[in-house]
Amino acid sequence: SLPALARWASVSLAVMLLTGIWIDIEMRGAFHQALWFRASAIGLVLTGAALGILRRQLAGGLRGRLAPERALARVTALAVVASALVLAIVVLMERRPA
């Protein structure tokens, strides 16, 4: 179901945050000044915001506060945004541009 998927996406995002913190600790802050690391952190925050809004829209649609078609359209758009942000984070972490 969509609520379970949204919940697990949030859990996965928390795991990404924890691994990012772990990498930073292991490298003794070596990436603090790296633009790609900072951009990835900002992307993580934006992804969290998108997922939070997505979950709220989904709940509104399920509780009847939003028309189902409108809620589904919003949830779909937010899912695309969150996925694109995660893709950007992965590219940044893999390529590590200067």
C-alpha positions as CSV (number, residue, x, y, z in Angstrom):
1,S,0.0,0.0,0.0
2,L,1.1,3.6,-0.5
3,P,1.2,4.5,3.2
4,A,3.6,1.6,3.9
5,L,5.7,2.5,0.9
6,A,5.9,6.2,2.1
7,R,6.8,5.0,5.6
8,W,9.6,2.7,4.3
9,A,10.9,5.5,2.1
10,S,11.2,7.6,5.2
11,V,13.0,4.8,7.1
12,S,15.4,4.5,4.2
13,L,16.1,8.2,4.2
14,A,16.9,8.0,7.9
15,V,19.3,5.1,7.1
16,M,20.9,7.3,4.5
17,L,21.4,10.1,7.0
18,L,22.9,7.7,9.5
19,T,25.4,6.3,6.9
20,G,26.3,9.8,5.9
21,I,27.0,10.7,9.5
22,W,29.0,7.5,9.9
23,I,31.1,8.3,6.8
24,D,31.8,11.8,8.1
25,I,32.9,10.4,11.5
26,E,35.1,7.7,9.9
27,M,36.8,10.3,7.7
28,R,37.2,12.6,10.6
29,G,35.3,15.4,8.9
30,A,37.5,15.3,5.7
31,F,34.4,15.9,3.6
32,H,33.1,18.9,5.5
33,Q,34.5,21.4,3.0
34,A,33.6,19.3,0.0
35,L,30.8,20.9,-2.1
36,W,29.5,17.6,-3.2
37,F,29.1,16.4,0.4
38,R,27.3,19.6,1.4
39,A,25.1,19.4,-1.7
40,S,24.2,15.8,-0.8
41,A,23.3,16.9,2.7
42,I,21.0,19.6,1.4
43,G,19.5,17.1,-1.1
44,L,18.8,14.8,1.9
45,V,17.0,17.5,3.7
46,L,14.9,18.4,0.6
47,T,14.1,14.7,0.1
48,G,12.9,14.5,3.7
49,A,10.7,17.5,3.2
50,A,9.3,16.1,0.0
51,L,8.5,12.8,1.7
52,G,6.9,14.6,4.7
53,I,4.6,16.6,2.3
54,L,3.9,13.4,0.4
55,R,2.8,11.5,3.5
56,R,0.6,14.4,4.5
57,Q,-1.0,14.6,1.1
58,L,-1.5,10.8,1.1
59,A,-3.1,11.0,4.5
60,G,-5.4,13.8,3.4
61,G,-6.5,11.7,0.4
62,L,-7.1,8.6,2.4
63,R,-9.2,10.6,5.0
64,G,-11.3,12.3,2.4
65,R,-9.9,15.8,3.0
66,L,-8.6,15.9,-0.6
67,A,-10.2,14.5,-3.8
68,P,-8.6,11.1,-4.5
69,E,-7.5,12.2,-8.0
70,R,-5.9,15.4,-6.7
71,A,-4.2,13.6,-3.8
72,L,-2.9,10.9,-6.2
73,A,-1.5,13.6,-8.6
74,R,0.2,15.4,-5.8
75,V,1.7,12.2,-4.3
76,T,2.9,11.1,-7.7
77,A,4.6,14.5,-8.4
78,L,6.2,14.4,-4.9
79,A,7.4,10.8,-5.4
80,V,9.1,11.9,-8.7
81,V,10.7,14.8,-6.9
82,A,12.0,12.7,-4.0
83,S,13.3,10.0,-6.5
84,A,15.1,12.7,-8.5
85,L,16.7,14.1,-5.4
86,V,17.9,10.6,-4.3
87,L,19.3,10.1,-7.8
88,A,21.2,13.4,-7.6
89,I,22.5,12.4,-4.1
90,V,23.8,9.1,-5.5
91,V,25.4,10.7,-8.5
92,L,27.1,13.3,-6.2
93,M,28.3,10.6,-3.8
94,E,29.7,8.4,-6.6
95,R,31.3,11.1,-8.8
96,R,32.4,13.4,-6.0
97,P,32.9,16.4,-8.2
98,A,35.4,19.1,-7.0
